[in-house]
């Protein structure tokens, strides 16, 4: 266990090797350990791995940092989540650029049944803050978890409201877990640990850098069922999050604002260009995601599941394991041909169990 984790952390410390290339290495070699045990001749045969990267792998220069990180994780009771682990956020692992490693401190809620991301400007209006709090209050009866970025403005407004009413919430950070940025949010982050947690892809000594915030935003976009933009200018982190959520085939909502209001330009633009649905109340989210209150839909789905054919049950089981699957992958996993699969998926859609997404991908409803 100790050595395996050291290898997994060490692969994130190889210069010029990001998540996509690291997964390529692991896929060809079979495991993180096998990557470091391979010889140079084998490494340079892997697509994307040239002589320079192969040399860096052979030098094993990241092992000292990996061992230091391991000691920190043990001392601070922080979970290290490898992208192939069962408790890694299942919604996030569908995407090719998901982090190889995540570091998490808090309650076991990363795979909560319903997850909503809320993002927005760091300088919200009084109206924006009030709407954000109304959204959190409205989500309470749907038993949803809220994820945001622990930043000033809309982010911290969402986290604070969640803590006040007992809604689970996760703060995704653009730095290591040994610090809180901004520092004035340390008190609220400590309270979040009691009903949610703190999540990052960065080892504990990593300081916040400008380029880390878009990386943080892809985690927020990837691990939610839907993303809500409350207030934002036409440029900035919230617009990046919305674009990423669209790329990940997530449902995106935007709160409309007044004309000529700079802090509403982004939301209005998202709605105008059909990159987001107009948000008026939490009922809009519940309608699109086909939620019932207090998990009633789940009981209904369980009843429907008992009535499915064996093939339909296999399809539902595979989608549930991956959270989202493409038509081709479903055919491969279930060994059902494309024509029959299309018919079965249509039946499951009529039964309210499966919902199609762009790119011939399918998710379970609710």
RAGI-V788133 format. One line per field, one symbol per residue. ss: DSSP state (@ for helix, = for strand, . for the rest). psi: psi as a letter, one per 20 degrees, with the letter a starting at -180 (. if undefined). burial: b if it has 9 or more other ideal C-beta (glycine too) atoms within 8 Angstrom, else e. Layout:
ss: ???
psi: ???
burial: ???
//
This chain:
ss: .@@@@@@@@@@.......@@@@@@@@@@@..@@@@@@..@@@@.......@@@@@@@@@...@@@@@@@@@@@@@@..====.........@@@......======........=====......@@@@@@@@@@@@@@@@@..====.....@@@@@@@@@@@@...====..........@@@@@@@@@@....====.........@@@@@@@@@@@@@...====.......@@@@@@@@@@@...=====......@@@@@@@@@@@....===..@@@@@@@@...@@@@@@@@@@@@@@...@@@@@@@@@@@@@.===@@@@@@@@...@@@@@@@@@@@@@...====...====..
psi: gghghgggghhijppjoagghghgghghhhrgghgiiqrhghgiippioahghgghghhliihghghggggggghjlpppoqiiqhjqohhhiiphjqqgqqpppbrmjhlqhpppppraqimqrhgggggghhgghhigijlqqppajjrrcgghgggghgghjkpqqpppqkaqiirppqhijgghhhhhhhjcappqiqrhjpqpqgihghgghhgghhjrhqpppgpqriqahhhggggghghjkqppqpoqaqqjohjiggghggghjkiqqpphrhhgghggilqrqkjhhghghhghhhiqrgghhgggggghhihpqrgghggggikprhghgggghgghghikhqpqrqklqqqqp.
burial: eeebbbbbbbbbbbeebebebbbbbbeebebbbbbbebebebbbebeebeeebbbbbeeeebbebbbebbebbeebebebbbbeeeebbbbbbbbeebbbbbbbbbbebbebebbbbbbbbeebeeebbebbbebbbbbbebebbbbbbbbebbbbbbbbbbbebebbbbbbbbbbbeebbeeebeebbeebbebbbbbbebbbebeeeeebbbbbbbbbbbbbbbbbbbbbbeebbbbbbbbbbbebbbbbbbbbbeeebebbbbbbbbbeeebbbbbeebebbbebbbbbeebebbebbeebbeebeebbbbbbebbeebbbbbbebbbeebebeeebbbebbebbbebebbbebeeebbbbbb
//
